[in-house]
Amino acid sequence: MLRHAKSAWPDGVPDLERPLAERGQRDAPRMGTWLHQAGVRPGLVICSPARRTRETWDLVAGPLGGEPIVAIEPRLYGAEVEELLEVLREVPAGVGTVLIVAHFPGVQGLTLELAAARHGGHRHDLERVREKFPTAGAALLTLPTGWASLRRGTGTLTAFSVPKELPAD
């Protein structure tokens, strides 16, 4: 789960077309490096159509490496937890790892809903997600069930990171 990096607020630009701010352009590749070092190798990236999410993915993709299938999914723009769950339930059974690139509060809500019942050894990270899911923040979850049967409370949060915790380039 990846929240888009920090976006700009230029006058007269519709929300869907807001670009990344300079900070977002710096943070996104750093999160790509963190995801790569964490062993994330998505077979599928599902990205909101908003410019800031697409730009975030473009900057994360380089350091992350690989050549996943990238799907621009209109339902992710402004999606709430149930809508995000529905999109994930449609992922083909053969896809092992999915990266969602979307917006707050949906990414935070889905992370909390999936991991709420399973703290594992990462209770501190779960509390951090509950407190705040900043721009360019990333949550890694393991899901023991297939995509079609994905339900609330079926995941385990395995890691959470935000750009300010990472070394500067």
ABEGO torsion letter per residue (X at the ends): XBBBBBBBBBBGBBAAABBBBAAAAAAAAAAAAAAAAAGBBBABBBBBABAAAAAAAAAAAAAAEEBBBBBBBAAABGBBAAAAAAAAAABBAABABBBBBBBOAAAAAAAAAAAAABAEAAAAAAAAAAABBBBGBBBBBBBABBAAABBBGABBBABBBBAAABBBX
